[in-house]
Amino acid sequence: MSFINNLKKVLRQNIREYGMFIALFLIMLIFTIATDGIFISSRNISNLLNQTGYIAVLAVGMTLVIIIGQIDLSVGFLAGFLGAVAAIAMVSWKLPVIVVIPLVMGFGAIAGVLTGLPVAKLGIPSFVASLAGWLIYRGALQMVTLKTGTIIIPNDAFNAIGNGYIPDIPGLDFLPGAHKLTLLLGIIAIALFIFNEIRSRRKKKEYKFDILPVDMFIFQVMFVSLLIFGITWILAGYNGLSWTVVIMLIVTAAYHYLSSETVLGRYIYAVGGNPEAAELSGINVEKIILIVFGSMGMLAALSGMLFASRLQSATTTAGQLFELDAIAAAYVGGVSAAGGVGKVTGSIIGALVMTSLTSGMNLMGIGISSQYIVRGAVLALAVIFDVATRTRGK
């Protein structure tokens, strides 16, 4: 009974953090039952993660933007425009992929800083500044695709980013049909997770921070480890990890470290919590705003290239509604509308929730109009949940 009581207490105290995981689990369980197991099949989960990639990358950047109390509506068509620029760079300018990717991401960072400049320097609401960017990049996308309509990308290396999978380890005969390298990477990820959790617990104990009871800590570590292994096993049953998922994981890990382990990360949360107090404490708020918006633009460029790679082309409609999907993923993932609260890892879960809803409803044959209603209701519930938990916390 003490385990059950501890579990209830931990869930009650950390409902904001664990709520999204519970929601994702329930959504996947419902669709697995409703589709007779098709939803949880290796092929569908692999496709689902690939579809999540470009939105998840955007959601990571959007999470930081919302944490500092701002919004960026321009990133959808910025992603579409920069995906087209990447296509033009390879098709017309004949630049190699190794040059195109950093070049376009650099363009994205500059575009993000330009969006953030009027916000940081003039105090213009980010909604208005980014809406201007939304219109500009929509026009720019139509302009660069005006002659051809669709720019076909024949570059195999670039297209592999959105459609290819990591190679397997050759010469291993055990577990026929399973992708061995994916399984190995999953085991390494579990080992790193357990090591990091133990180290984090020891640090918290040293500094007299609150820590989970031993039974809850063991339960949490075992649950997440089994979850990682389960996903890895499912993916290994198809083609293994895709390059899109690898990129998504790298971006998530890098931004999680930046936001939780660095001084810059603490400054970002401080600006989001109270910009006036942050300014008085010596933090350059304008600089933080420009860094966050520049980062958002860079991730928009990466998202645009992932999408163009997946389609193997750049289209006139690329990027449409991307920004709304990213904002929805960030809110569902636990970021607060009031700013100052949220986690990068939560935005990935939020993106998975939204993509799972779309995938599951498609498998069930539910119409697109009903899908929008359901996704809108989930977003509304996420915001209501945010307000309710903040009110209760006060």
Secondary structure, DSSP 8 states (H G I E B T S, - for coil): -HHHHHHHHHHHHTHHHHHHHHHHHHHHHHHHHHTTTSTTSHHHHHHHHHHHHHHHHHHHHHHHHHHTT---SSHHHHHHHHHHHHHHHHHTS---HHHHHHHHHHHHHHHHHHHHHHHHHH---HHHHHHHHHHHHHHHHHHHTTTTSEEE---HHHHHHHH-B----TT--SSTTS-HHHHHHHHHHHHHHHHHHHHHHHHHHHTT-----HHHHHHHHHHHHHHHHHHHHHHHTTT--BHHHHHHHHHHHHHHHHHHHSHHHHHHHHHHH-HHHHHHTT--HHHHHHHHHHHHHHHHHHHHHHHHHHHTEEETTTTTTHHHHHHHHHHHTT--TTSS---HHHHHHHHHHHHHHHHHHHHTT--HHHHHHHHHHHHHHHHHHHHHHHHHH-
